[in-house]
Amino acid sequence: MSTPVKKVPIHLQSAQNRLLIKNGKVVNDDGIIDSDVYIEDGIIRQMGRNLIIPGGTRTIDARGRYVMPGGIDPHTHFEFEFMGTKSIDDFYQGTKAAVAGGTTMIIDFVVPRKDESLMEAYERYRETADQKVCCDYALHIAVTSWSSKVKEDMATLVKEHGVGSFKMFMAYQDMFMLRDPELIESFKACKEIGAIAMVHAENGDLIAENAKKLLAAGVTGPEGHEMSRPEEVEAEAVNRACVIANQVNCPLYVVHVMSRSAAEQVEAARKRGVCVFGETLAAAIGTDGTNYLHKCWRHAAGHVISPPLRPDMDTPRVLVNMLAKDNLQVTGSDNCTFNAEQKALGRDDFTKIPNGVNGVEDRMAVLWEKGVHAGIMDPMRFVAVTSTNAAKIFNLYPRKGVIAVGSDADIVVWDPNRKRTISAQTHVQAVDFNIFEGMEVTGVPEYVIVNGRVCVDECELKAVHGFGKYINADPFGSYVYDMINDKEKKPRGVARTEAEAKRYAEEDAAIAKAKEQARAAAAARINQNGSIHDSPKIKLQSVSCIPTLPESAVVTPSTKGPRLEGQRNLQDSTFSISEDVEEARRACIRVNNPPGGRSAGGFWKQEE
């Protein structure tokens, strides 16, 4: 029989579980407001001014700072076995670096070994990551071959293990690459199970042919990497993927869009009504392909990534503008790091240089510098492309990607004026090289809160090994699949008789009615269970509490000393939190149409 744990009185509990962020400007993707944020047990519990909070709560003064949702990096490769070696940043060092840079959730890729099933690969990654991650994480699964077993595993992963996305490669011939018929089948399978299809879009056959020609001509250095994979090879594959996805009406996410022409293909497809989302990388907006011409082989090889950085020095500016205008929707890092010794595997053959660069730590700062500080995008769009859009696309919203009552307390307090210089000498990552070496950035995460815990404290990193957890991504997310369902049409011929015309009209009416009923049911679930923006009904004991005050009356929170003029002495009153706050919240905080739109419905339940 286990010894019962003695309950610690609330006033003696660690303030680590209770946190107040005051005087900051809260930035979501749809607006900026002046608001305090109260956090308890890893959840945002209250927002507004003059909040009633328990005594002993730690306070962070965010005056002059932006309070933003923690970053979500949807593209990392930690401990990735690739090209004869393994990426040097593991799930601990990689997520620790992510937190240092203001990212509070990552989505990594499960890539199965040869002859390993998708289920076996997933279990291997979970076993490795669960005990190491410093922040929450989810997993995409790479589909590197096609069979009935693969299709079966995909369905199981979605239904039982919270996987919501699958990546297909159109490159890496004889390693990961799928042909068009296999892409068609895998896209159809994704649609059937409510998942997102992802593609690495490059024409693998052309790359293989180009590489042979270059090596035969004596081009063996890193410059051959970009020469074998020019822009049009990427753009062709992007267009082909968009066409296939549209023909089977499957949602598509194009990873690492690296060139102007590839981004233009995503833009054009979206204008045609294709349900496609484009991701570019910190690397693509922070540096360029002229580095492949560097006299130092190590420097040039350190920039090798696929698709490659582009030699057109205007490409970073173009891609930032694409992000700002919603022609691209997300920025990731594709963090896949290799040390000098590992890169040297391709010393005499550029096709053997392990592909990958850093970025998980510097992604937020580089985009702020190149986008917000440069005047190309505003802080709201920055939040959208670094956090909110990824949360919506991969059905993590509104748990992640928004600062709202009921959301996870994954928050970054951003100092827009502090400067730092990026360097491999000072970064947290394990890799010995940084592609942004020497770049001065304006904008630094002063505090990073992960699930309510302060993991960067006045720029000091305090990440916790194994503190993160695996997050399920439910299928058929409404943000994506509402678009798919609206496009869904049953194939039919020409109505050549009155009977056929009547039947078609009845079918159309039935479809419209079903959609309306589905919307009504979703709205009913939200109203019944409470949306993300409903304040949870938290039962607190009557303890010493203090109201947050406007900036003109800011003092250090204390239960001692004289009270400000006009302020109640809560300790001397018969005030009851469980009664007064309950009524006040119901009257003024409930929002039926939250910023960014409704949730998928039923995601949050009010606490009783």
N, C-alpha and C positions, 0 to 999 in steps of 0.2 A: 504494500500500500504506500503510495507516494505521499510525502509530506506536503500539506497544502501550502501554497505560496501566500505569504502575508500581504494583504492589500496595503499599499502605501497611501496615506492620506493625500488628497489631491494637491494640497498646498505644499507638500514636500516632494512631489514628483518633479522630475527633471524638466526644466523649461525647454529641453530639446524637442519635446512633443508639441510645444505651443510656441508659435512665432507670429509676430506682427510686423508687417512691412508698412512703414508709414511715409507719407508725404511724397510718394513717387507718382510718376505718370504711367498708368497701366496701359500697355499697348496690346491690342488684339488685332487680328487681320482686318477688322471692319471699323476700328476707331481707337481713339486715345482719350482716356478719362483720368481725372484726378481722383484717386481712390486709395484707401488703405486696404490691406489684404490680411485677414486673420487666418492662420493655419493651425489645425490641430490633428494629430495622429495621421499626418501625411496627406490630409485633404484640405482644400480651401473651404472654410466654413462660413466666412462672412466677408463682404466687401462693402465699401462705402466710407463715410466719415462718421465720427462720433460713435464708433462701435463700442459695444459692451464686451469686455474680454476678461478672462480670469487673471487674478494677480499672479505674479511670478512668470509672466510671459516675456520671453526675450523680444526686444524691439530692434528692428533694423531701420535706421533713418535713411530713406531713399531719396531725400531731397536732391533735385538736380539730376536724377537718374531715371532711366526707363525700366519699368518692371514688365518683363515679357515672358511668354511661355518658353520653357526650356527648349533648346533645339532638338529636332528629331533628324538624325542622319539615317536616311533609308538605304544606304549603300556602303557597307563595310565588308572587309574580308580579313577577319582575325584568325590566326592559326590555320591559314589556308594552305593545303598541300597542293603545290602548283609548280610545274616546270622543273621538277627534280629537287625541290626544296620546300620550305614552309615559311610563310610570312612571319616576320620577326615580332610583330606586336601581337601578343596573345590577348585573350578576352579580359584579363585583368589590366595589363598595361594599356591596351587599346581603349577600354571604357574609362579608365582613369584619365587618360589624355582627353577623351571626349568631354568629361566633366570639367576638366581644367579650362576648356575652351567655351563652355556654356551649353554643351549638348547634354541632355538628360535622358535620351533614349536612342538606341541604335537598332537597325535591322540588318542582320548579317545574312550571308548566303550559305546554305547547306549545299555543298557540291559533293555528290557521291563519288567514291573511289570506283575504279573499274570492277565490275561484277558485284558491286554493293547495291542493295535495294535502296529506294528512297526512304523507307521506314528505318532501315539500319543506319543510314547516314544521319537522319534526323535524330535518332536516339544517341548516336555518337556525339553530335554537336551539343545536344542538351546536357549530356553527362559532363562534357568539358566546360561549357559556359556557365551552367547554373551556379557552380561553386566559386566562380571567379568574378563575375560582372559587378562593376561598381554602380551601374545604373540599370534601369529596366531595358529589356531587349525583346525583339521578336525575330522570326526567321522566315526568309524566303527559301524556296527549294528549287535547285537547278534540275531541269529535266535534260539529261545528256544523251538519252536514247529513248526509243519508243517501243512499247509492247503493251499487251493487255495488263500485265502485272504493274507496269508503271501507272497506267490509268487507274487501276484499283487502289494503288498506294496513294495516289493524289486525292482520291475521294476520302480515304481513311484519314489522311493528314488534315484535311479540311474539317471533317465531321468530328473527329475525336481529339485533335491536337492543336487546334487554333491556328493553323497555317492558312493564310489567305492569298498567297501569291506564288507564282511559279515562273522561273526564268528559263528562257530558251536561247541558245547561242546560234547565231547565223555565221559565226566564224570559229576559228580553232579547228580546222579540218583534221580529221582522224583523232580528235580528242573529245570535244564537246559538241561539235556542230550537228545541227539537224537540217535535213533537206526540207523543201517546201511541203511535200505531202505530210511529213511528220509535224511540221509547224501547224498545218491545217488541223490535224487530229488533236494536237496538244491544245490549240486555241479552243477548239470545240469542247474539249474536256474541261477546260477552265470555265467556260461559260455554263456548262451543265451543273457544276458544283459551286458556282458563285464566287470564283476566284478571279484575281487579276493576272493576266498574261504579261510577262515582262520579256523584253528582248535585248540582247547585245546585238546591235545592228551593224554588221559589216559583211561584205560579200567574201566569204571564206575562200571560195574557189579562185577569185581574182587575186586575193592576197597571196595564196600559195603560188600561183603562176608568176606574180611579180617578184616574189622572194627568190624564186629559182633564177630568174633573169639577172637580178642584182648580184646574187652570190656568184653566178657564173662570170659576171663582169668584174668581180673583185671587190665589190662593195660589201664590206663585212661589219663596219662600225654602226653605232646607234643611229646615224643619219639614214641608214637603210630601212630602219623601222618605219619612219614616216613615209619614205619614198614608196614602200610596198603597200601602204594603206592610205592613198590620197583621199581627199574629201569626197569625190564622187563615188568612191567605193563604199563609203559610209552612207552617203545620201541615198544611193540606189537601194541599199538594204532597208533604210528607214521607210522609204516609200513602199517597198514590197511588203514589209511587215504591216504597215497601215492598211494596205489594200486587202491583205489576207484577213486581218482582224475585222475589217469592215464587212467583208463578204460573209463571215460567219457570225457577225454581230457580237464580237467578244471585246471587252475592254482591254486596252493595251497601254503599257507603260514602257517607254523607250528609255533605257538607262544610258547614262553618260553620253549625252549629245555634245559632241566636241567641236563642231564646225558650223560655220554660217550656213552652208548649203544643207546640212542635215537638219538644223533648226528650222530652216525655211520649209522643209518637207513636213515637219510636225505642224508648223503654222498652217500650211496649205491644207493638210488633212483635217485639222480642227475646223477650218472654214467650210470644208465640205460636209461637216457633220459627223466625222469619225470620232468615236469615243477614245481619244488617245491623250496621254499625258507625257510631257517631255521633262527629263531631268538633265541638268548639266552639273559640272563639278567645280569645286573650289579651284582645282588645278587649272581648269580651262579658263576661268575668269581671273586667275591670279598670275599666270605666266603664259608662255607661248612656246612654239616649236622651234624657234631660233636656237634654243638650248641644245638641240641635237647636233648643231654645227660647232659646238664648243671644242676647243683644242684638248681639253682634259676629258679623256674617255670616261672616267668615273662620273664626272659632272653630267655628261651627255647621257650616259646609261641610267643615271639617277632619275631622269625625266621620262624614261620609257614606260608608256602606258598604252593600253588599247581601248578604243581608238586613240591614236596619238594626238599630242598637242599640235596645233597647226602653225606653220611658219608665218602665216599672215598675222602681223602684229596687231591688227585691228580686231581680230577675232574675240579677245576678251571683252572689249567694249560692246561689240555686237551682241554677245551672249548675255551680258548684264542688261542691256536694253530689252532683249527678248524676255528675260525674267520680269523686268519691270512692267512690260506691256501684256503679260500673261500669254505670250506666245510659247514660253516655257514655264513650267509650273513649280518645279522643285529644284533645290540644289543639294547634292550629296557630296561625299568625299571620295568614294571608291577606294578607301584607305586599304592598301595592300602593300606593305612595306618590306623591303629586302635590303640587307646591309651590303657593304662593298664586296665582301667575299662572295655573297650570293649572286649579285649582279655580274660578277666576273665569270660566272658559268658561260656567259655568252661573249667572252672576250674576243673570240675569233669568228663569231657567227651571230649577227644581230637577232636571228630568229630564236636563239637560245637564251637571250637576256630575260630573266624573270620580269614579267610585266607588272608594274604597280608603283604607286607613289603614296606619299603621306597626304594628310588633309583633315582627318577627323578632329584634330585639336585646333586647327587654324581656320576651319571652314567659316565659322560665324564671323571672325574678325576680318578675314579677307573680303567677304561679301559686304560687310559694313563699310570697309574702306573703299572698295571699288564701286559700291552701289549707293549707300546712304551718304557717306562723307563726300563722295564725288557729286552728289546732287542728282543722281539718276533715278533713285527710288526713295520712297518715304519709309519711315519705320514700320508702318502697317504692312506694306508690301514685303519688307524684310521678314517680318513675323510669318507672313503667308508662305514664303518660299523656303524658309528655314525650319518651319515647324507645322503650321496649321494645314497646309495643303497635303503634306505627307500623312498627317493624322486622318484627314478626311478620305484620301484615296485608299489608304490601307485599313479603313474602318476602325481607327483608334480614337477618333473624335466622338464625343467631347470629353472622354476621359483624359486624353492628351491633346496638346496643341492649342489650348485656350486657357486663359485665366478667368475662371468663372466659379461660382459657388457649386461645390460638388465635384469639381475636377481634381485630379491628382495635383499635389503641390510640387510640380516640377517647374521651377521658376528661375529666371536669371535676372539679376539686378545689374543693369548695363550702364557703365560710365561712358558716355559718348565723347568725353573730352580727354580722357587719359590715353597716353601713347605708350606703345611698346614696340620693340624690334624683334622680329621673328628670327630664331636661330636654332640650329641643331644643338648648339652648346647649352641652351637653356630649356628646350622643349621637354615635355614629359614622356613622349613616345620613346620606344626602345631603339628605333632606327637611328643610324649614324649620319643621316643626310636629310635636309629639308629643302624642298623645291622652292620655298618662299624665302630662302636665306637672305637676311639683310633688309627685308621689306619692313618699313615702319608703318604701323597701322594705328589709326585713331579710333578708339572704342575697345573697351576691355570689360569682361565679366568680373565685377567686383564681388558679387555674391552669387553662388549657384546653389539652389535648393533642390535636392533630389528626394522625392517622396517625403517632403517635410523636413528633411535633415540638411543642415547647412554644410555643404561639402566643399565649397570655396568660400572662405571667410576673410573678407577684406583682402582679396587676391591671394590668400594662402590656401593651398590645396589640402583638403582633409577627406579625400575620397576613402570609402570603406570597402575593403575586399569582400565580395560576395553579398553586398547590400542590395543589389538589383534583383529583379525577378523576371520570369518569362511572362509575356503579355499575349493573350489570345487575340487573334484578329478574326472576328466572326465573318462568315460568308455573306454574300449578297448585300454588301453595304449600300445604303440608300444613295449616298452621294454619287456613286458610280453606276449602280444598277438601275436607278431611276432613268438615267440616260439610255441605258441598254433597253429597258422595258418600253420606253417611249418610241424606240425605233423598231421594236419587234413587229414584224408583219408576217402573216401567214401567206405563203405563195398561193396565188389564185389566177385563174385564167380570165378571159374576157366574159362578162355576163351577156350572153347572146339570147337569153330568154327572160321573160318577166319573173319566172320562178327562181332563176339563178340570181337575178338582181335583188329579189326579195331576201333570198338566203344570205347574200353578202351583206345586205343592210342589217339584217338581224345579228349576224356575226359581229359586225362593227359595233352595234349597240351593246352587245353582250360584253365585248372587250372594254368599251368605255365605262360600262357599269362596274365591271370587276376592278378597274383601276381606281374608280371613285370610292368603291367600298374599301379597297386596300388603304387608300389615303385616310379615309375616315377611321378605320381600325387603328392605324398608326397614331392618329391624333388622339384617339380614345385611350390608347395605352400610355401615351405621354401624360395626359391629364390625370389618369388613374395612378400611375406610378411616380409621377414627378419627373420633369425633365432635368437636364443637367443644371439648369439655372434656377431650379427651385431650391430654396435653402433647406438642407436636411434638418429634421426635427431632432436636435441634439439635446439630450437630457444631461444637464450639468448640475452638480451639487452647488448649493449656495456657498460661494467662497468669495474672498475679497476680490473685487473687480474694479477696473478702471475704464473710463471711457477714453477713446482716442479723441484728440482735440485738433481743431484746425491749426494751420501752421502758425497763426498769430498767437496761439496759446500753448505752444509745444513746451513741455517740461519732461524731465526724466520720470518715467512711470514710478510711482511710489505709493505705498499705503500710509506713509508717515508725513508729518509736516502739515502746514496750513494748506487749505484747499483754495483753488482759484475762485475769484468772485463769480457767483452764479452757479457754481458747481456743487451738486449734491454730495454730501459725505455718505457714500454708499454703506460704509461700515456701521453708521448710526441709524440707518433706516430699516424699514421692514421689507426692503426690496427683495424680490425673488426672481432669479434668472429664469427658472423653468416656466414661470408664468408670463412675466412682462415681455421677455425677448420673443417668446413663442408667438404672442399676438402681434408684436411689432413686425416680425419677419413676414408673417402671412399677409400683413397689410401692405407691405411696401417692396418686397424683394422678388416675389414670384413673377417670372417673365415667361410668357407662352411662346414667344418668338425670339429665341436667343440670338446673339451675334453669330453670324455664319450660318444661320438656318437651324431648323429643328434637328434633333438627333435622330438616329435610326428608330428610336422609340423603345421605351421600356428598358433603357440601358441602366438608368439609375432608379433605385427605389428609395423612398424616404425612410429614414431610420425612425423606428418607433421607440 
